[in-house]
């Protein structure tokens, strides 16, 4: 299938994520998977984003919730440890932030132009729970 813009598909068209059969998708690294040209992995959606997630590894417990729930496979995880965010494919939906269970969260949303080092230096502190 040729590279087609989102507004050029026929209504009800089925877009396949992969070209051909995939036997062991869970055991294949993202970059080694045979993604189709119309998937969000090969076509960048980063220009949709007005806010971006910033990852603070100091608070991450490697629960993998962000990886499981990310609709664009933008969370980069190796050996069940989060190592970063694929900003070429993150559209800024903030689902990763919503599912993060840490206090404070290890992922927070900031304006697209925000400097990540500055934001991490000013990261919120642990919130006290009322009894």
VMD Tcl script that draws the C-alpha trace (Angstrom):
set ca {
  {0.00 0.00 0.00}
  {1.38 3.41 -0.92}
  {1.94 6.07 1.72}
  {-1.49 7.62 2.10}
  {-2.54 10.63 4.14}
  {-5.07 10.02 6.92}
  {-7.75 11.89 4.96}
  {-7.21 9.87 1.78}
  {-8.34 6.47 3.11}
  {-11.74 5.11 2.17}
  {-14.23 5.14 5.05}
  {-14.05 1.80 6.86}
  {-10.64 0.91 5.43}
  {-8.66 -1.57 7.51}
  {-5.06 -0.58 8.13}
  {-2.76 -3.40 9.08}
  {-0.04 -2.67 11.60}
  {2.43 -5.13 10.06}
  {3.36 -6.24 6.56}
  {2.95 -10.01 6.47}
  {2.72 -12.49 9.32}
  {4.46 -11.90 12.64}
  {5.19 -15.01 14.67}
  {6.71 -13.70 17.91}
  {5.66 -10.06 18.30}
  {6.35 -9.97 22.05}
  {9.86 -11.33 21.57}
  {10.74 -8.99 18.69}
  {12.19 -5.55 19.42}
  {10.15 -2.62 18.08}
  {12.77 -1.58 15.58}
  {12.95 -5.14 14.14}
  {9.20 -5.54 13.55}
  {7.86 -5.40 9.96}
  {5.64 -2.32 10.39}
  {3.51 -1.26 7.43}
  {4.10 2.15 5.88}
  {0.74 3.37 7.20}
  {1.33 2.57 10.87}
  {2.10 5.27 13.42}
  {5.46 3.58 14.02}
  {6.72 4.42 10.55}
  {4.74 7.65 10.10}
  {5.60 10.31 12.68}
  {2.71 11.85 14.62}
  {4.93 14.09 16.75}
  {3.71 17.26 15.07}
  {0.28 16.68 16.66}
  {1.75 17.24 20.09}
  {1.39 20.51 22.04}
  {2.44 18.95 25.35}
  {5.07 16.28 25.84}
  {5.69 13.72 28.55}
  {8.91 14.15 30.51}
  {10.34 11.07 32.21}
  {12.03 11.29 35.62}
  {13.80 7.97 36.17}
  {14.36 8.77 39.87}
  {10.69 8.01 40.60}
  {10.09 5.15 38.14}
  {9.36 1.72 39.65}
  {9.37 -0.03 36.24}
  {5.77 -1.18 36.59}
  {5.41 -1.02 32.77}
  {1.91 0.51 32.95}
  {3.00 3.32 30.61}
  {4.39 0.79 28.11}
  {1.24 -1.36 28.23}
  {-1.24 1.50 27.82}
  {0.61 3.72 25.30}
  {-1.49 3.66 22.10}
  {1.48 4.58 19.90}
  {4.18 2.27 21.24}
  {6.15 5.37 22.27}
  {7.46 4.06 25.58}
  {10.88 2.49 25.12}
  {11.41 -0.45 27.45}
  {14.21 -2.99 27.60}
  {14.32 -5.97 29.95}
  {11.17 -4.68 31.72}
  {12.76 -1.33 32.50}
  {11.63 1.96 31.04}
  {14.51 3.73 29.32}
  {12.78 6.63 27.59}
  {10.15 7.96 25.22}
  {10.15 7.82 21.42}
  {9.29 11.46 20.74}
  {8.94 10.86 16.98}
  {5.83 8.79 17.62}
  {4.43 10.26 20.83}
  {1.37 12.39 20.07}
  {1.07 13.80 23.61}
  {-2.10 12.01 24.70}
  {-0.90 11.79 28.36}
  {-2.19 8.26 28.93}
  {1.25 7.32 30.26}
  {0.96 10.04 32.90}
  {-2.56 8.97 33.88}
  {-1.57 5.33 34.48}
  {1.70 6.07 36.30}
  {1.20 4.92 39.93}
  {4.22 6.59 41.58}
  {4.05 9.53 44.00}
  {5.16 11.86 42.56}
  {4.59 10.49 39.09}
  {7.65 9.53 37.08}
  {5.99 10.98 33.96}
  {4.46 14.45 33.76}
  {3.21 16.56 30.86}
  {4.90 19.85 29.98}
  {4.61 22.31 27.08}
  {6.35 21.08 23.93}
  {9.04 23.80 24.20}
  {9.89 23.06 27.85}
  {13.48 22.18 28.68}
  {13.50 18.65 30.14}
  {16.48 19.22 32.45}
  {14.83 22.32 33.96}
  {11.54 20.49 34.48}
  {13.25 17.51 36.13}
  {15.16 19.89 38.44}
  {11.80 21.41 39.50}
  {9.96 18.07 39.80}
  {7.17 17.96 42.40}
  {7.85 16.37 45.76}
  {5.94 13.50 47.31}
  {2.38 14.39 48.19}
  {1.20 13.59 51.71}
  {-2.02 11.63 52.00}
  {-4.67 12.92 54.38}
  {-5.73 10.52 57.10}
}
mol new
graphics top color blue
foreach p $ca { graphics top sphere $p radius 0.5 }
foreach p [lrange $ca 0 end-1] q [lrange $ca 1 end] { graphics top cylinder $p $q radius 0.2 }
display resetview
